[in-house]
């Protein structure tokens, strides 16, 4: 089954948050942009409140692997 556009976007958001994790200013700016996207504000809030780097998107049940390292 093909992944939905929403799953692709969620995977991209999580992967980008992983990459920006050490640069808190950049991460905060990115998550503020994500919050303006319909349907992803809760994900942005969850990522920002986390004290540890997010796991790979597949950990969250996202089926898309389009943006993940292989």
N, C-alpha and C positions, 0 to 999 in steps of 0.2 A: 504494500500500500504506500502510495506516495505521501510524503510529508506535506502538511498544509503550509500556506504562506505564514500563518501565525507561528507554527513550529520553527520555520526557518528564521523568523525574526527573533523569537525567543532564544534560539541557539546563538544567533549573532550577538544579542544583548549580553548573554551570559559569558560568551567567549571574550567579548570586548571588555567586560568588567574584570575578567581574569587578567587580561593584559595590562589594564590600567590600575590594578590593585595597589601597587606601590606608590603611585602618584595620586594622592587623595584629592588634590585640586582638580585634576583632569577627570578622575572618576566621578566626583561630585557634579561637575559640569555635564558629563555624559549622562548621568542618571537623571539630572534635571531635564534634559532633552527627552529622554525616554518617558518621563512622567507626562509629557505633553502628547505622547502617542496613545491613541485610544486602546485601552485594554492592558497596558503594560505598567501603569502607575504602581500597582501592588508589587509587581516583580522588582521594580526599581527601589521601592521602599525596603523590601526584604533584603536586597543585595546591599543597600547602604547601611542597614542596621547590623548586618553580619560582621562579626569580628574576625572571621577567617576567610581566606580567599575562596570564592565559590568553586564548587566541584564542576566537572565537565557537564555540559548540558544534558547528556544522557542520564546522569544521576538524577535529574529532576523529571525524568520521564519524557524528555523531548526526543522525538524520533529522528529529527534532522541531524545529519552529521556533516552537512555541507561546509560548515565553517570550522570544523574541528580538525586538529592535527591527526594524521593517521599513523 
